[in-house]
């Protein structure tokens, strides 16, 4: 029997994206929060209804929609600047290797529903497709997703869609929705897994300007 570990639905994904679209000051997000535990920190998180869950190197929050997000700063940057936000919209694992084909079938069934939910909020993606598509785009920045050589070796991302930022909002992010299939899923002797993740990346020019 497969085990789904997030308890989330495509409708929940749409709610998370709507919350992110409500962000009207992305430069302040990428700059990172003030020191944890301070009044300024509480104000920074509360602006968008983010409830902090941790106060260590990586900030984790719960959104108004109940989603769990992690804010990843630059290595060595402690609290700031932030370069990526991540959220798992769906995760499933097999209890035995015999279920690996079921993992793949389930992954194929749930991806379109999550992509549809994202499109309902964000509109048509800049590009979407599978890992082996001939026109799979190279990442505008190496941190956003695997290039061709690594992707063909790992089949990751397995399914993929991204939305490039518009030019009207400073610091507006690249938004990436991707499905992964763990390597054991392709074997017959280790139980596999799959996940759908949402990642929000600082735009490349903004990242480079802060280095």
N, C-alpha and C positions, 0 to 999 in steps of 0.2 A: 504494500500500500504506500502510495506517495504521501509525503508530508509537506504541506505548504506552511511556511514559517512566519509570514508577515501578517496574515489575516486581512490583507488589503484587496481592494477591487479596482477595476478600471475607473469607476466613478470617483474613488478616492484619489487616484492619480490625477484626474481632472481637477479635483479640489486643490491638490498641491500645486498644480501649475497655475491655477487662478490666484492662489496666494502669492506665488512668485511674480506673477504679472502685476500685482498690486505694489510691488517695490518701485518707488519713484526716485530713489537716490542710490543707484548702484555704486557710484564712487565711494560712498560711505560704507557700503558692505565690503567692497574690496579692500578698503583701508583697515578693516578689522575692528573688533569691539574694543572698548576701553578695558581696563583691568577687571577681571572677574570679581564679583562681589561688591563693586562700587555702585553708587547711584547712577552714574553715567552708563555703566554696563547694563543695568536693569532697563534704563530708558532706551538704550540702543536695541536691545532684544524686544522690548515691549512695543516698539514702533510698528512692528508687523505681527505682533501676537506670538512671537517665538518664546517658548519657555525653556530656559537653559537646563540641561540635565547633567552636564559635567563642567568642571572648571580646570581641567588639566590642559595639556598642550593643544589638543584638538577639541574645539567647541562642538557639542552635540545639543540639538534643540528639538522640541516637539512643536509642531505648527498648530494653528487653530483647527486644522482638519485631522489632527492626530497623527500626522506623518513624522517620522524620525529622520532628521537631516544631520549630516556631519559637515562641518566647515574645516577645510584643509588649508592651512597656511603654508607659506613657503618654508622649506626645511630650514630650521634654525631661526625662523622668524617669530617663534613663540605665538603671541596672539595675532600678529599681523605682519604683512598684509595677507588677506585671504585670496586664494587662487582658484578654489573649486568647492562647490557644494554638492553633496551626493545624497541620494535617497533610494532605497530599495522598494520598488513597487510590487514585486512578486518574487518569491523564492520557493523552489520545490526541490526536494531531494528524495531519492529512492532509498528504500530500506534494504534492498538486495540487488545484486547485479541483474537478476532476472527481470527487473523493472526498468532497465535502462531504455528499452524501446518505448515504454510508456512515458518516460520522461520526455523523449523526443517528440512523441505524438502530442503530449500535453503542451509542450512548449510551442509547437506549431499552431495549436488551437488558441492559446491565450495571447500570443503576440499581436494578431490583428485587432483584438478588442482593446488592448492597451494603446496601440498606435491610433486607433479611431478616437479614443478618449483624448489623447494628446492633440490630435488634429482639431477636435471640437473646440479646444481652447486657443491653440496657437495658430490654427490655419494649416495650410498645406506645408509640409516640410521642404526645406531647401533640397534635400535628397533623402531617399529611403530605399532600402534593398537588403540583400543578403551578403554574407561574407565573400562569396565567390563571384559577385556581379562584376562584369567586365568594366563597368564605368564607376566602380566604387571610388569615391573621392579621396584624394590624399588630404591629411589633416592640415588646416591652415596653420596650426601650431603643433609641434610634436607631442605635447601633453594631452591633446584632445582625444585622440584615438590612435590605434595601431596603424602604422603604414603597411603597404602591401606585403612586404616580406614577412613581417611578424604575423600579420593576419592570415596569410595563406598557411603558415606553419601551425597556428593555434586555433584557427576558425573563430577568432574573437576580434571584434564583435561578430556574433553569429547572425543576428538580425539587427538592423541599425536604421536610425533616422536622426537628422539634425536640422536645427533651425538657426540660420545665421542671424546675427543682430541687425536691426535696422539702424540707419544712420542718424536718427532723430533724438536718441536718448544717450547721453554720455555714459560709457561704461556698461551698456546693455550687453548681456552675456550671450555666448554660444550655448544653446540648449541641446543636449544629446540624450536620446532615449535608445538604449541598447539592450539586447538580450545576449546572455552568455550561456554556453553549455560547457560544463566542466569536462576536462579530458577523460576521466574515467567513464563518462557516459558512452564513449565510443568503444569501450572494452566489454568483455564478457565476464570479467572476474572481480571488478570493483564497482560498487554502487555509485551512480552518477547524480548529477544535479543540474539545475538551470535557474537563471535569475533574470529579472528585468530591472534595470537600474536607470535612474534619471540623474544626469550630471549637468551642473550649471557652471560654466567656465568663464573666468575673466577674459575679456577679449585680448588678443595678442598684443596690440599696441599698448594697451593699458598695463599688461604684465611687464613688457619690456621697459616701459617708462619708469617702473619702480625698481628696476634692478640696479 
